[in-house]
Amino acid sequence: MFYYLIALLVIALDQLTKWMIVKKMEYGESIEIIENLLYITSHRNRGAAWGILQGQMWFFYIITIAVIIGLVYYIQKMAKQSRLLGVALGLMLGGAIGNFIDRIARQEVVDFVHTYIFSYSFPVFNVADASLSIGVGLLVIHMLLEEKNAKEKDNG
């Protein structure tokens, strides 16, 4: 249940921040937070990460539903074995659902976090995207730890 609460928190924060951007900012408007580093920029994306596959909504619907089903399955089956895995899956579930809500309701995803890394304009993203990325990072860490533990068990 705890991992579903993480997902719900991500969804709520994601949708609240997107609603604020849509209601309070004009499309394309940008607010400087930290000069040359962080901006809040009202942006829309009809594709996937970095704007790829623009306008392929049915593809995203099908893939997202499959991902959500898979994440729920793994939370039910595997999260009891590892808190790290459960948190990773909960973050990924919340992120997937957050962007899915946008695709269903708006036919596009609202993005607004705009960063510059050494003068490179990183693609604009949102809370759901960040949650997905952090969840995948934690999943990789979990897998590396599992591999290390398996090697130690074999050698021990």
C-alpha positions in Angstrom: 0.0 0.0 0.0 2.9 2.4 0.8 4.1 2.3 -2.8 0.7 3.2 -4.1 0.7 6.2 -1.7 4.0 7.3 -3.3 2.4 7.1 -6.7 -0.6 9.1 -5.5 1.6 11.8 -4.1 3.5 12.0 -7.3 0.3 12.2 -9.3 -1.1 14.9 -7.0 2.0 17.0 -7.1 2.4 16.6 -10.9 -1.2 17.5 -11.6 -1.2 20.5 -9.2 2.0 22.0 -10.7 0.7 21.5 -14.2 -2.6 23.1 -13.4 -0.8 26.1 -11.9 1.3 26.4 -15.1 -1.7 26.3 -17.4 -3.7 28.7 -15.2 -1.0 31.2 -14.4 1.3 31.3 -17.3 1.0 32.0 -21.1 2.4 29.3 -23.4 6.1 30.0 -23.9 6.3 32.4 -20.9 9.4 31.8 -18.8 10.3 32.9 -15.2 13.9 33.0 -14.2 14.6 31.2 -10.9 18.4 30.9 -11.0 20.1 32.8 -13.9 21.6 30.6 -16.6 20.5 27.4 -14.7 16.8 27.1 -13.8 13.6 28.5 -15.3 9.9 27.8 -15.1 8.8 27.8 -18.7 5.3 27.0 -19.9 5.7 24.3 -22.6 3.6 21.6 -24.2 4.7 18.3 -25.6 2.7 16.0 -27.9 5.3 13.4 -28.0 7.5 11.4 -25.7 10.7 12.4 -23.9 12.6 15.2 -25.7 9.6 15.6 -28.1 10.1 12.4 -30.0 7.2 10.6 -31.7 5.1 13.8 -31.8 1.4 13.3 -32.2 1.4 9.5 -31.7 -1.3 9.5 -29.0 -2.7 6.1 -29.6 0.8 4.6 -29.4 1.3 6.4 -26.1 -2.1 5.2 -24.7 -1.3 1.6 -25.5 2.3 1.7 -24.2 1.3 3.6 -21.0 -1.5 1.2 -20.2 0.9 -1.8 -20.6 3.5 0.0 -18.5 1.0 0.7 -15.7 -0.2 -2.9 -15.7 3.4 -4.1 -15.5 4.3 -1.7 -12.7 1.2 -2.7 -10.6 2.1 -6.4 -11.2 5.7 -5.9 -10.1 4.6 -3.9 -7.1 2.3 -6.7 -6.0 4.8 -9.5 -6.7 8.2 -8.0 -6.0 8.0 -4.9 -3.8 7.7 -7.0 -0.6 11.2 -8.2 -1.2 12.9 -4.8 -1.4 11.8 -1.4 -0.1 14.1 0.2 -2.7 12.4 -1.7 -5.5 9.0 -0.7 -4.2 9.9 3.0 -4.0 11.3 2.8 -7.5 8.2 1.2 -8.9 5.9 3.6 -7.0 7.7 6.6 -8.4 7.6 5.1 -11.9 3.9 4.4 -11.5 3.1 7.9 -10.4 5.0 9.4 -13.2 3.4 7.2 -15.9 -0.1 8.0 -14.6 0.7 11.7 -14.3 1.7 12.1 -17.9 -1.1 9.7 -19.0 -3.7 12.0 -17.4 -2.4 14.9 -19.5 -2.5 12.8 -22.7 -6.1 11.8 -22.1 -7.3 15.2 -20.8 -5.3 17.6 -22.9 -3.9 15.6 -25.8 -0.5 16.9 -24.8 1.8 16.9 -21.8 2.4 20.1 -19.8 6.1 20.6 -19.1 7.7 23.5 -17.2 11.0 22.8 -15.6 13.7 24.2 -17.9 17.3 23.9 -17.0 20.6 24.8 -18.6 23.6 22.6 -18.0 26.8 24.3 -19.0 24.9 26.4 -21.5 23.0 23.4 -22.9 19.3 23.9 -22.8 18.0 20.6 -21.4 14.6 19.6 -22.7 11.7 21.0 -20.6 10.2 18.5 -18.2 7.7 18.1 -15.4 7.2 16.3 -12.0 6.0 13.1 -13.7 9.1 13.0 -15.9 11.4 13.6 -12.9 9.6 10.9 -10.9 10.0 8.4 -13.8 13.7 9.3 -14.1 14.4 9.0 -10.4 12.4 5.7 -10.3 14.4 4.2 -13.2 17.7 5.4 -11.5 16.6 3.6 -8.3 15.7 0.5 -10.2 19.2 0.4 -11.8 20.7 0.8 -8.3 18.5 -2.0 -7.0 19.5 -4.3 -9.9 23.2 -3.5 -9.3 22.9 -4.3 -5.6 21.0 -7.5 -6.4 23.8 -8.5 -8.8 26.5 -7.7 -6.2 24.6 -9.7 -3.5 24.2 -12.7 -5.8 28.0 -12.7 -6.6 28.9 -12.5 -2.9 26.5 -15.4 -2.2 28.1 -17.4 -5.0 31.6 -16.7 -3.7 30.8 -16.9 0.0 
